[in-house]
């Protein structure tokens, strides 16, 4: 007899055939305590095999089973004279993770170990031949045969064939056609899976872990009573609560859950059949915290009614259609209700279920609810390679508290949950932000600092530019002359405080302009001349009240006299190359708060020399210049691509403090040996762990900080002491700098829990005054009612780790998409960089004229003709097909922009 597979069985079979990873197989796993003789158990199971054709099923081909002759199954019993629990653990690991191959027969395994209470029976049965209802029936029928040895079994072959025909008929009915049309027409609008912060450090070995709780008989009865009062079901209450927890831990509030259900004809006789007749469909839902729990149950019921209407087109088929459209198609979160039999189990004294486990490799998190006797059992099975265990512990604990809170309170469970959650999260962020110091800096003005430093170190070299050295005294004299010129112009044009704009070349004129602004208490603005004349005019127009110098010569004076705040120190622009430049107003105190803190953390003094390699319009240069003004250290100004003089004159061995992007640090510090280097600051881009490791290998006694934040929060807002890099898988954003705070906030403005993805927001004394544009200011600098302060929304996506460090993972709204798939370029680079011959790599997207994209990887590597094949081979083991580069190019070095970031335009020109 042949039995056709369902769509889900075909999917399981395909997964089985393609999956080469170690670890869990796709099976149901159960352990029983049996108080009897093994021969009696064997005889009872033989009757079960005679009754249930699927226990004799063998895989025939990719779409069919063949039912073999009834087999005789001998159960091996392992002696355990000393009742060693480790033997049980070994057998549990072996059978719970057993993977049945295409040619295996039978598709189940039974073994036993002797214990004090009797025999421990281990049963592993492949998902291909039974579902949850089938397992429940297997247990009940087995117990009946054990309790009544003379009872004979039924042959359920006809019922099995009827279920098969029923399933096949549903595949051609009008409801199926309607369901298919619905999904195909809406395929691009389907909600994604809950965007939980899954771990990316995937391994070849997979383990499933389990969290579970039981609701005792009295509380279960209360739950059913409350469900009746709300005119709903127990399943709807449990599912609504599940969606609440998922909503709190998901980046997006609209998401899909994969629902499994038993797809059998009506009639008790069909429920007695062992087999996998499960189908699944997508529930597209969300949770509204502004509505009551009862209202959310009704909302979910409407979503469930909609989903049920189109359930005939199964989740596996939806996924296939999404793949055809090159859409990202995974459904890692599921819900399975196994509420079949609520009668008391009369045979527990004969055969008692002690442990069960039903993993599904395609699902990262599977919620299962079932009856065990008159109690309710709730379990979460989850893949340990995809979740931080602490997160699941917290989520599950909150879920259970939510259910028991619903049972024990007459108040709305949402308001109670929200209040307790808010209080808990505020405490978590207070603890996080308390890791940094609240320093009451004794602020002096920059003018006071400049005058004091020039007076204290008049003959000390302040700046070295193009192999020419300038003392503090020389530059101070030049700045005083420029200040007099500025005062004359202001008086002539009847201006009060103005913005002094100048083209941002690294020459003496630019440094003098900055010093002159400090002396006149004006604000300065460095113009990136590479923007071109048109963008330069846009920048000048945006700052309104200005005097513009080019290479020290007066070029233009605005005829606008708008008021400029007396605390404003400078205006710095971002995003000028991609659109309308955004001017950010930074106050003197905000900038000094950051500079003071870094000077103190690195103990920087007049004895130090910093290499200024960043462009003057890049805010890393602010630290170099302001830091020097405050403490008297020397600054060597170097263009990244005009540095020959710097090395020929041995200036690199005078450098004690380095401040740049990670890419520039890697390019210079690993290529040359800086003999006196003691401190490294890297920021402005993602900091690779491999770069940190290489820097410590080359400079074993350095102090190395990875810094982050936003230009809108005055250079930096957070830091991570990289001396602890071996304790983390990726370099964290870290903790706040002095007098600053960081938060992870969701789209509704609420604080996010540990490892929940949200927007990194900054508060505290480092915040800018705002943008030149009032609208841009109002969009990004917002009042947060929960925190009772203004926060800056960075647009960066991150999370607060359980190690009490913040991590950055990308941008909130600018996900990289490759032909419809959401991809992580850093993840690709991480695995490529692990190859022994690869020293560096960058992954990027090239847009084609057809509108599609190509995924490219540029690698810097040793001479290895086989390297590209090796990379593709390794990536195929770790990443999905759509994350494997379409093309790999080998280049001598990664090109960088003037700001020290990867130059994608140059890379595209190499293709």
C-alpha positions in Angstrom: 0.0 0.0 0.0 1.3 3.5 -0.9 0.4 6.6 1.0 0.8 10.1 -0.5 2.7 12.7 1.6 1.2 15.9 2.7 2.8 19.2 1.9 4.3 19.4 5.3 5.7 15.9 5.1 7.3 16.7 1.7 8.9 19.8 3.4 10.2 17.7 6.2 11.6 15.2 3.7 13.3 17.9 1.7 14.8 19.4 4.9 16.0 15.9 5.9 17.6 15.3 2.5 19.4 18.7 2.4 20.4 19.3 6.0 23.9 18.2 6.9 24.2 19.8 10.3 24.9 17.9 13.5 22.4 17.8 16.3 18.7 17.4 16.6 16.6 15.4 14.1 13.0 15.9 13.3 11.3 13.6 15.7 9.0 13.3 18.7 10.8 12.0 21.7 9.2 10.6 24.9 10.4 8.8 28.0 8.1 6.6 30.1 8.4 5.0 33.5 7.0 1.5 33.0 6.2 -0.6 36.0 6.0 -4.0 34.3 7.9 -6.6 32.3 9.5 -5.7 29.0 7.9 -8.6 27.2 4.5 -7.3 28.1 5.4 -3.9 26.7 6.8 -5.5 23.5 3.5 -7.4 23.0 1.4 -4.3 23.5 3.6 -2.4 21.0 3.3 -5.2 18.5 -0.5 -4.9 18.6 0.0 -1.2 18.0 2.2 -1.9 15.0 -0.4 -4.3 13.6 -3.2 -1.7 14.1 -1.4 1.4 12.7 0.0 1.1 9.1 2.2 4.2 9.4 4.4 2.5 12.0 5.3 0.2 9.1 5.9 3.0 6.7 9.1 3.3 4.6 10.0 6.3 2.5 9.4 5.2 -1.1 10.2 8.4 -3.0 9.9 12.2 -2.6 6.1 12.1 -2.5 5.1 8.7 -1.2 5.4 6.1 1.6 5.1 2.4 1.1 3.6 0.4 3.9 5.7 -2.7 4.6 4.6 -6.0 6.1 4.0 -5.9 9.9 7.3 -6.0 11.6 8.4 -7.6 14.8 10.2 -5.2 17.1 12.6 -6.3 19.8 13.3 -3.7 22.5 16.9 -3.7 23.8 17.1 -3.3 27.6 20.3 -1.8 29.0 21.4 -2.9 32.5 22.0 -0.1 35.0 23.0 -2.0 38.2 24.1 1.2 40.0 21.2 3.3 38.6 23.7 5.8 37.1 21.8 8.8 35.9 24.5 9.6 33.4 23.5 6.6 31.3 20.0 8.0 31.1 21.4 11.4 30.0 23.6 9.7 27.3 20.6 7.7 26.0 18.4 10.8 26.0 20.9 12.8 24.0 21.4 10.0 21.5 17.7 9.3 20.8 16.2 12.8 21.2 18.7 14.0 18.6 18.4 10.9 16.4 18.2 11.8 12.7 16.4 9.3 10.5 17.7 9.0 7.0 15.9 8.5 3.7 16.5 4.7 3.8 16.0 4.1 7.5 13.3 1.6 8.6 11.4 1.6 10.8 11.1 5.4 11.4 11.0 4.9 15.2 13.3 3.6 17.9 12.5 2.1 21.3 15.0 1.2 24.0 14.9 0.7 27.8 17.1 1.2 30.8 16.6 -0.4 34.2 15.8 2.0 37.1 14.6 1.7 40.7 11.0 2.5 39.8 11.0 0.0 37.0 12.0 0.5 33.4 12.6 3.8 31.7 11.3 3.4 28.1 12.8 5.7 25.4 10.7 6.3 22.3 11.9 8.3 19.3 9.6 8.6 16.3 10.1 10.6 13.2 7.8 13.5 12.5 7.2 12.1 9.0 5.0 9.4 10.4 3.2 11.0 13.3 2.0 14.4 14.6 1.0 15.5 18.0 -2.4 13.9 17.9 -0.9 10.7 16.6 1.6 10.7 19.5 -1.3 11.2 22.0 -3.2 8.3 20.5 -0.1 6.1 20.4 0.3 6.6 24.2 -3.4 6.0 25.0 -3.7 2.9 22.8 -0.4 1.5 24.1 -1.7 2.0 27.7 -5.0 0.2 26.8 -3.1 -2.8 25.4 -1.0 -2.9 28.5 -3.9 -2.7 30.9 -5.9 -5.3 28.9 -3.4 -7.9 27.4 -6.2 -10.0 25.8 -7.5 -7.0 23.8 -6.9 -7.3 20.1 -6.0 -4.4 17.8 -8.0 -2.9 14.9 -6.6 -2.6 11.4 -6.9 1.2 10.6 -5.8 0.9 7.0 -9.1 2.0 5.5 -9.3 5.0 7.9 -5.7 5.9 6.9 -6.6 5.8 3.2 -9.7 7.9 3.9 -7.7 10.6 5.6 -5.3 10.6 2.7 -8.2 11.0 0.2 -9.7 13.7 2.4 -6.4 15.7 2.3 -6.0 15.3 -1.4 -9.6 16.6 -2.0 -8.9 19.7 0.0 -6.1 20.4 -2.5 -8.5 20.9 -5.4 -11.5 22.5 -3.7 -12.7 26.0 -4.3 -11.5 27.1 -0.9 -8.0 26.0 -1.9 -8.1 28.0 -5.1 -9.4 31.1 -3.2 -6.6 30.7 -0.6 -3.9 30.4 -3.2 -5.1 33.5 -5.1 -5.2 35.5 -1.9 -1.6 34.7 -1.0 -0.2 35.1 -4.5 -2.0 38.5 -4.9 -0.7 39.7 -1.4 2.7 37.9 -1.4 4.7 41.1 -1.0 2.6 42.4 1.9 2.8 39.4 4.2 4.0 40.3 7.7 7.5 39.0 8.5 8.2 36.6 11.3 8.7 38.3 14.7 11.9 40.2 14.4 13.5 39.0 17.6 17.2 39.5 18.1 18.3 36.1 16.9 21.9 35.1 17.5 24.1 35.2 14.4 26.9 33.0 15.7 25.4 29.9 14.1 27.1 26.6 14.5 27.0 23.3 12.6 25.8 21.6 15.8 22.2 22.4 16.9 20.6 21.8 20.3 17.0 22.3 21.2 16.2 23.4 24.7 12.9 23.5 26.5 11.1 25.7 29.0 7.8 24.5 30.5 5.2 25.1 33.1 2.1 23.3 34.3 -1.3 24.8 35.1 -2.9 22.5 37.8 -6.4 21.2 37.6 -8.1 23.9 39.6 -6.4 26.8 37.8 -7.1 25.1 34.4 -10.8 25.0 35.3 -10.6 28.7 36.2 -8.9 29.4 32.8 -11.7 27.6 31.0 -14.3 29.5 33.0 -12.7 32.8 32.2 -12.5 31.9 28.5 -16.3 31.2 28.6 -16.9 34.6 30.3 -15.0 36.3 27.5 -16.8 34.2 24.8 -13.5 32.8 23.6 -11.3 29.7 23.9 -8.4 28.7 26.1 -6.3 28.6 22.9 -7.2 32.2 22.0 -6.2 33.4 25.5 -2.9 31.6 25.3 -2.2 32.7 21.7 -3.0 36.4 22.6 -0.6 36.3 25.5 2.0 34.8 23.2 1.5 37.6 20.7 1.9 40.2 23.6 5.3 38.7 24.6 6.5 38.4 21.0 5.4 42.0 20.4 7.6 43.2 23.3 10.6 41.3 21.9 10.1 42.0 18.2 11.5 45.0 16.3 8.4 45.2 14.2 4.9 45.2 15.8 3.2 43.4 12.8 4.3 39.8 12.4 3.3 36.3 11.4 3.1 33.2 13.5 3.0 29.8 12.0 0.0 27.9 13.3 -0.1 24.1 13.2 -3.4 22.3 13.2 -4.7 18.7 12.7 -6.1 18.3 9.2 -8.3 15.3 9.6 -12.0 14.5 8.6 -14.6 14.8 11.3 -15.2 11.6 13.3 -13.7 10.0 16.4 -12.4 7.0 14.3 -10.1 9.4 12.4 -8.6 10.7 15.6 -7.4 7.3 16.5 -5.0 7.1 13.5 -1.3 7.4 14.0 0.2 9.5 11.2 1.2 13.1 10.4 -1.9 14.9 9.2 -0.8 18.3 10.4 -1.0 21.4 8.2 0.0 24.9 9.0 -1.1 28.4 8.0 0.1 32.0 8.7 -1.5 34.1 11.4 -0.7 37.7 10.6 -1.3 39.7 13.8 -0.1 42.4 16.2 -0.7 43.4 19.7 -2.1 46.8 20.7 -0.9 47.9 24.2 -3.3 50.8 24.2 -6.3 48.4 24.2 -7.4 46.0 26.9 -6.6 42.3 27.0 -10.2 41.5 26.1 -10.0 43.8 23.1 -6.8 42.2 22.0 -8.4 38.8 22.2 -11.1 40.0 19.9 -8.6 41.6 17.5 -6.7 38.3 17.4 -9.9 36.4 16.8 -10.6 38.5 13.8 -7.1 37.9 12.5 -7.5 34.2 13.2 -10.8 34.1 11.3 -9.1 35.8 8.3 -6.2 33.4 8.5 -8.4 30.3 8.8 -10.4 31.3 5.7 -7.2 31.0 3.6 -5.6 28.2 5.5 -5.9 25.7 2.7 -2.9 27.2 1.0 -0.3 26.0 3.5 2.6 27.9 4.9 5.1 25.7 3.0 3.4 26.8 -0.2 3.4 30.4 0.8 7.1 30.2 1.4 7.7 28.6 -2.1 5.8 31.5 -3.7 7.9 34.0 -1.7 11.1 32.4 -2.9 9.9 32.6 -6.5 9.6 36.4 -5.9 13.1 36.5 -4.2 11.4 37.5 -1.0 12.8 36.6 2.4 10.8 33.7 3.5 11.3 32.1 6.9 8.7 31.5 9.6 10.8 30.8 12.7 8.1 31.2 15.4 5.2 28.8 15.7 2.2 27.9 17.9 0.9 24.4 18.3 -2.2 23.5 20.2 -2.4 19.8 21.3 -5.6 20.1 23.4 -7.1 16.7 22.5 -8.0 14.7 25.6 -9.0 16.3 28.9 -10.0 13.1 30.7 -8.1 11.8 33.7 -5.4 9.3 32.7 -6.4 6.0 34.3 -3.2 4.2 33.4 -0.5 6.4 35.0 0.2 3.6 37.5 1.2 1.3 34.6 2.9 3.7 32.1 3.7 7.2 33.1 5.1 9.9 30.8 8.2 11.4 32.4 9.8 13.5 29.6 8.9 14.6 26.2 10.5 16.7 23.4 9.3 17.6 19.9 11.9 19.7 18.1 11.4 21.2 14.6 14.5 22.4 12.9 12.7 24.8 10.6 11.3 26.6 13.7 13.5 28.6 16.1 10.8 28.9 18.7 7.8 26.6 19.0 5.0 27.1 21.6 3.2 23.9 22.4 0.2 23.5 24.7 -1.3 20.1 25.6 -3.2 18.2 28.2 -1.5 15.9 30.5 -4.4 14.2 32.3 -6.5 17.0 33.8 -3.6 19.5 33.8 -2.4 22.0 31.1 1.2 21.8 30.0 2.8 24.8 28.3 6.3 24.4 26.7 8.6 26.4 24.5 11.1 24.5 22.5 13.8 26.7 21.1 17.1 26.4 19.2 20.0 27.2 21.4 22.1 28.4 18.4 19.5 31.1 17.6 18.7 32.4 21.1 20.5 33.7 24.1 19.1 31.4 26.9 18.7 34.3 29.2 16.3 35.9 26.7 14.1 32.9 26.5 14.1 32.5 30.3 12.9 36.1 30.6 10.3 35.9 27.9 8.9 32.6 29.2 8.9 33.8 32.8 7.0 36.9 31.7 4.6 34.7 29.7 3.8 32.5 32.7 3.5 35.6 35.0 1.0 37.0 32.5 -1.1 33.9 32.5 -1.1 33.5 36.2 -1.8 37.2 36.6 -4.8 36.9 34.3 -6.1 34.0 36.5 -5.5 35.6 39.8 -6.7 39.2 39.1 -9.9 40.9 38.2 -8.0 43.9 36.7 -7.0 44.2 33.1 -3.8 42.2 32.7 -2.3 44.6 30.2 -2.3 47.6 32.5 -0.7 45.5 35.3 1.9 44.1 32.9 2.7 47.5 31.4 3.2 49.2 34.8 5.4 46.4 36.2 7.4 46.2 32.9 8.0 49.9 32.8 9.3 50.0 36.3 11.5 47.0 35.7 13.0 48.5 32.5 13.6 51.9 34.0 15.6 50.0 36.8 17.6 48.1 34.1 18.6 51.3 32.3 19.4 53.0 35.5 21.8 50.2 36.3 23.2 50.3 32.7 23.8 54.0 32.8 25.2 54.0 36.3 28.3 52.2 34.9 29.6 55.5 33.8 30.5 58.5 36.0 28.5 61.6 36.6 31.4 64.1 36.7 30.9 67.7 37.7 33.5 69.1 35.3 34.9 72.5 36.2 34.2 74.1 32.8 36.4 76.8 31.5 35.7 78.4 28.2 37.7 77.4 25.2 39.0 81.0 25.1 40.3 80.7 28.7 41.9 77.3 27.8 43.6 78.7 24.7 45.0 81.8 26.4 46.2 79.7 29.4 47.9 77.1 27.1 49.5 79.6 24.8 50.8 81.4 27.9 52.0 78.2 29.6 53.7 76.6 26.5 54.5 79.4 24.1 57.5 77.7 22.4 56.0 74.2 22.4 55.0 72.9 19.0 51.3 72.9 18.7 50.8 71.9 15.1 52.9 70.2 12.4 51.4 70.7 8.9 53.2 69.5 5.7 56.5 69.1 7.5 56.2 72.7 9.0 56.1 73.1 12.7 54.1 75.9 14.4 54.4 76.8 18.1 51.4 77.8 20.3 52.8 81.3 20.3 53.0 81.5 16.5 49.5 80.3 15.9 48.1 82.4 18.8 49.6 85.5 17.2 48.2 84.6 13.8 44.8 83.9 15.4 44.8 87.3 17.2 45.4 89.0 13.8 42.6 87.0 12.2 40.3 87.8 15.2 40.9 91.5 14.7 40.0 91.1 11.0 36.8 89.3 12.0 35.9 92.0 14.5 36.4 94.7 11.8 34.1 92.9 9.4 31.4 92.3 12.0 31.5 96.0 13.0 31.4 97.1 9.4 28.4 94.9 8.6 26.7 95.5 12.0 26.9 91.9 13.0 27.0 90.4 16.5 27.9 86.8 16.8 28.5 85.1 13.4 29.5 81.8 11.9 32.9 81.8 10.5 32.9 79.4 7.5 36.1 78.3 5.8 37.1 75.6 3.3 38.3 72.6 5.1 41.9 72.1 3.8 44.5 71.0 6.3 46.5 74.2 6.3 47.5 76.9 8.7 44.7 79.1 7.5 42.0 76.6 8.7 43.7 76.2 12.2 44.0 80.0 12.5 40.3 80.4 11.7 39.3 78.0 14.4 41.5 79.7 17.0 40.2 83.1 15.9 36.6 82.1 16.4 37.4 81.0 19.9 39.0 84.4 20.6 36.0 86.3 19.2 33.4 84.0 20.7 32.1 83.3 17.3 31.0 79.9 15.8 33.0 78.1 13.1 31.8 75.9 10.3 34.2 73.8 8.2 33.0 73.4 4.6 33.8 70.2 2.8 35.0 71.6 -0.5 34.8 68.2 -2.1 31.0 68.7 -2.1 31.5 71.1 -5.0 30.3 74.7 -5.5 26.6 73.9 -5.5 26.7 72.1 -2.2 29.0 74.7 -0.7 26.4 77.4 -1.5 23.7 75.2 0.1 25.8 75.0 3.3 26.5 78.7 3.3 22.8 79.4 2.8 21.8 77.1 5.6 24.1 78.8 8.2 22.6 82.2 7.2 24.7 84.6 9.3 28.3 84.0 8.1 31.7 85.2 7.0 33.3 82.9 4.5 37.1 82.5 4.2 38.8 80.4 1.5 42.5 79.6 2.3 42.6 82.5 4.7 41.1 85.1 2.2 37.8 86.8 2.8 35.4 85.4 0.1 31.9 86.2 1.0 29.8 87.9 3.7 26.1 87.1 4.2 23.6 89.9 4.4 21.5 88.1 7.0 21.9 88.8 10.7 19.9 86.1 12.5 20.6 85.6 16.2 23.2 83.0 17.1 23.1 81.5 20.6 26.0 82.7 22.8 26.8 79.0 23.8 27.2 77.8 20.2 30.8 76.7 19.4 30.5 75.3 15.9 28.2 74.0 13.2 29.0 70.6 11.6 27.3 69.1 8.6 26.4 65.5 7.8 24.9 63.7 4.8 26.0 66.4 2.4 26.9 63.9 -0.3 23.5 62.2 -0.3 21.1 65.0 0.0 20.4 68.4 1.6 23.3 68.9 4.1 22.1 68.8 7.7 23.8 71.4 9.9 24.2 70.5 13.6 24.6 73.2 16.2 27.1 72.1 18.9 27.5 74.1 22.1 30.8 74.6 23.8 29.8 72.8 27.0 28.5 69.8 25.1 31.7 69.4 23.2 33.9 70.0 26.2 32.0 67.4 28.2 33.2 64.8 25.8 36.7 66.1 25.4 37.3 66.4 29.1 36.2 62.8 29.7 38.5 61.3 27.0 41.5 63.4 28.2 40.9 62.1 31.7 40.3 58.5 30.7 43.6 58.4 28.7 45.5 60.7 31.0 46.4 62.9 28.1 48.8 65.7 28.9 51.2 68.2 27.1 53.7 65.4 26.7 51.4 63.6 24.2 51.2 64.0 20.5 48.1 63.1 18.5 48.0 62.3 14.8 45.1 64.1 13.1 44.3 62.0 10.1 40.6 62.7 9.9 39.3 65.6 7.7 38.6 68.8 9.5 34.9 68.6 8.6 34.8 65.1 10.3 34.0 65.5 14.0 36.9 63.3 15.2 39.1 66.3 14.4 37.2 68.3 17.0 38.8 66.2 19.7 42.3 66.5 18.3 42.1 70.3 18.2 40.0 71.0 21.4 42.1 68.4 23.3 45.3 70.2 22.3 43.9 73.6 23.3 42.9 72.2 26.8 46.0 70.1 27.7 48.7 71.4 25.4 49.4 68.2 23.5 50.9 68.5 20.0 48.9 67.7 16.8 50.4 66.4 13.6 48.0 67.1 10.8 48.2 64.5 8.0 46.2 63.8 4.9 45.5 60.1 4.6 46.7 60.0 1.0 49.6 62.5 1.3 51.6 61.1 4.2 55.1 60.4 2.7 56.7 63.4 4.5 55.2 62.1 7.8 57.1 58.8 7.7 60.2 60.1 6.0 60.7 62.6 8.8 60.0 60.0 11.5 56.9 61.8 12.8 55.1 58.5 13.3 57.4 57.7 16.2 56.4 60.8 18.0 52.7 59.8 18.0 51.4 58.7 21.4 47.6 59.0 20.8 45.8 57.7 17.7 42.3 58.8 16.7 40.6 57.6 13.5 38.2 55.2 11.9 39.0 51.4 12.3 39.9 51.2 8.6 42.6 53.9 8.8 43.9 52.5 12.1 44.3 49.1 10.4 45.9 50.6 7.3 48.5 52.7 9.2 49.1 51.1 12.5 49.5 47.6 11.2 51.7 48.7 8.2 54.1 50.8 10.3 55.3 50.5 13.8 54.5 53.6 15.9 57.2 53.2 18.7 55.7 55.6 21.3 52.0 54.8 20.7 50.1 54.2 24.0 46.5 55.0 23.3 44.2 54.3 20.3 40.7 55.6 19.8 38.7 54.0 16.9 35.2 55.2 15.9 33.1 56.4 13.1 32.4 52.9 11.7 31.8 49.4 12.8 34.9 48.1 14.8 35.8 44.5 13.7 37.0 42.2 16.4 39.7 41.0 14.1 41.1 44.5 13.8 41.2 44.9 17.6 43.0 41.6 18.0 45.6 42.6 15.4 46.2 45.9 17.1 46.8 44.3 20.4 49.1 41.8 18.8 51.2 44.7 17.3 50.9 47.0 20.4 50.7 44.8 23.5 50.6 47.7 26.1 48.2 50.1 24.5 45.0 51.5 25.8 42.4 50.8 23.1 38.9 52.2 23.1 36.1 51.7 20.6 33.9 54.7 20.7 30.5 55.5 19.2 27.6 57.8 19.3 26.6 60.5 16.9 27.8 63.8 15.6 24.5 65.2 17.1 25.8 64.2 20.5 29.2 65.9 20.3 31.8 63.5 18.8 31.2 60.5 21.0 28.7 59.3 23.5 29.8 55.8 24.5 33.0 53.6 24.7 34.2 50.1 25.1 37.5 49.2 26.7 38.8 46.7 24.1 41.2 45.1 26.6 38.2 42.8 27.3 37.7 41.9 23.6 38.3 38.2 24.1 35.1 38.0 26.3 32.8 39.1 23.5 31.9 37.7 20.0 31.6 41.2 18.5 32.9 44.6 19.7 30.1 46.3 21.7 29.0 49.9 21.6 29.7 49.6 25.3 28.7 52.1 28.0 28.1 55.9 28.1 30.7 58.5 28.5 30.6 60.8 31.5 27.3 62.7 32.0 25.7 60.9 29.0 23.0 58.2 28.8 22.0 55.6 26.2 18.7 53.9 25.8 17.2 51.3 23.4 13.7 52.5 22.5 11.0 50.9 20.3 8.8 52.6 17.7 6.3 53.5 20.3 8.8 55.3 22.5 9.0 52.6 25.1 12.2 51.1 26.6 13.3 47.8 25.2 14.3 44.8 27.3 17.5 42.9 27.1 18.4 41.9 23.6 15.3 43.4 22.1 16.1 45.3 18.9 15.3 49.0 18.9 16.7 52.4 18.1 19.7 53.6 20.0 18.9 56.9 21.6 21.2 59.3 23.5 20.5 61.7 26.3 22.6 63.9 28.6 25.0 66.8 28.5 26.6 65.9 25.2 23.5 66.6 23.1 23.6 69.2 20.4 21.4 72.2 20.5 19.7 70.7 17.5 19.8 71.2 13.7 19.8 74.4 11.8 16.4 73.2 10.5 13.7 73.3 13.2 11.7 70.5 11.5 14.8 68.2 11.5 15.3 69.1 15.2 11.8 68.2 16.1 12.0 64.9 14.3 15.1 63.7 16.0 15.4 65.5 19.3 12.3 64.5 21.1 10.8 64.6 24.6 10.4 61.1 26.0 7.6 61.0 28.5 8.8 57.8 30.2 12.4 59.2 30.8 11.3 62.8 31.4 14.1 64.2 29.2 15.0 65.0 25.6 16.6 62.1 23.7 18.3 62.1 20.3 17.1 59.3 18.0 20.3 58.1 16.2 18.6 55.9 13.6 21.0 53.1 14.6 19.6 49.7 15.4 20.9 48.0 18.5 20.1 46.2 21.8 21.1 46.1 25.4 22.9 42.9 26.1 22.5 40.7 29.2 26.2 41.6 29.9 24.9 45.2 30.4 26.6 46.5 27.3 24.9 48.0 24.3 25.5 46.5 20.8 24.9 48.1 17.4 23.7 46.0 14.6 22.9 48.4 11.7 20.4 51.1 10.8 16.7 51.1 11.8 15.2 52.1 8.4 17.8 51.3 5.8 18.0 47.5 5.8 20.2 46.1 3.0 18.1 44.3 0.5 19.5 42.0 -2.1 16.8 41.0 -4.7 14.2 41.0 -2.0 16.2 39.3 0.7 17.2 41.1 3.9 20.9 40.5 4.3 23.7 41.3 6.8 26.8 42.4 5.0 28.8 42.2 8.2 27.8 38.6 8.7 29.2 37.8 5.3 32.4 39.6 6.0 32.8 37.9 9.3 32.8 34.4 7.8 35.1 35.5 4.9 37.6 37.0 7.3 37.9 33.7 9.1 39.6 32.2 6.1 43.3 31.7 6.9 44.6 33.5 3.7 42.2 36.4 3.9 43.5 39.5 5.7 40.5 41.8 5.0 37.3 41.9 3.0 34.2 44.0 2.3 30.8 42.9 1.0 28.7 45.4 -0.9 25.7 45.5 -3.3 26.0 46.5 -6.9 22.8 47.7 -8.6 22.2 46.5 -12.1 20.4 48.2 -15.0 17.7 45.6 -14.8 16.8 46.7 -11.3 18.2 43.6 -9.7 21.3 43.5 -7.5 24.6 41.6 -7.4 26.3 40.7 -4.1 30.0 41.4 -4.4 32.8 40.6 -2.0 36.2 42.2 -2.4 39.0 40.4 -0.6 42.6 41.2 0.4 44.4 37.9 0.6 47.6 35.9 0.1 48.3 34.3 -3.3 45.9 31.4 -3.4 44.3 30.4 -6.7 41.7 28.3 -4.9 40.6 30.9 -2.4 37.4 31.9 -4.1 36.2 28.3 -4.2 37.2 27.8 -0.6 35.2 30.9 0.5 32.1 29.8 -1.4 32.3 26.3 0.1 32.7 27.7 3.6 29.9 30.3 3.2 27.5 27.6 1.9 27.8 25.8 5.2 27.1 28.9 7.3 24.8 31.1 5.3 21.7 30.8 3.0 22.3 30.8 -0.7 21.2 34.4 -1.2 24.0 35.6 1.1 26.7 34.0 -0.9 28.5 36.6 -3.2 27.7 36.5 -6.9 31.2 37.6 -7.5 34.4 37.7 -5.5 37.2 40.0 -6.5 40.8 40.0 -5.2 42.3 43.5 -4.6 45.6 44.6 -3.1 43.9 46.8 -0.5 40.5 48.2 0.5 40.0 51.7 -0.9 38.9 54.3 1.7 37.3 57.7 1.5 38.9 60.8 2.9 37.0 60.1 6.1 38.5 56.7 6.4 35.4 54.7 5.5 35.2 52.1 2.7 34.9 53.7 -0.7 32.1 51.7 -2.4 32.3 53.9 -5.6 35.9 53.0 -6.1 35.1 49.3 -5.6 32.3 49.4 -8.1 34.7 51.0 -10.6 36.9 47.9 -10.3 34.2 45.5 -11.4 
